[in-house]
Amino acid sequence: MLLTLDRPRIFILKENGQDVRLTDPEPRWSVQAVMNFFANRYPILTTAKASAPQIKDEAIEYRFESVMGTKG
């Protein structure tokens, strides 16, 4: 018998050197849709990308990482 488990998704954003854990607003949304949802509150997400998912503590963890670099 095959058993499937729905694991909650956790999204992590680094802001001011600290990790901010964001809960999943809607499990059916794509990761990009979740980033767009939180972009109003965290503008850095407009230029961020999501890392590959990792399973930690019975949850699927995504990290939102800024892709902005320095000029020069």
ABEGO torsion letter per residue (X at the ends): XBBBBBBBBBBBBBBGGBBBBBBBABAABBAAAAAAAAAAABAAAAABBBBBBBBBGGBBBBBBBBABBBBX
